[in-house]
Amino acid sequence: THKMLFQHTLTEQNRGLISYPPGVYHALQNVGVTDALLVNMPTRPYDHVDPDKYRLPLVNDVIPFKFETSVGW
């Protein structure tokens, strides 16, 4: 799965739980017309001294995906 892109659509009728392994970049986007609810359940508290979270710009050369809008970013 190295360097592969996985895109999944969740809806009110198709709800789900997604678990991201360590070191995997991920992003979420609400494409509906109603508010979406996201519940984040980290396995450990965030450590500001030794962060385990890294951000990429929405437009980058690492992930071959283009968001239609950057609203909320």
Buried (B, 14 or more C-beta within 10 A) or exposed (E): EEEEEEEEEBEEEEEEEEEEEEEEEEEEBEEEEEEEEEEEEEEEEEEEEEEEEEEEEBEEEEBEEEEEEEEEE
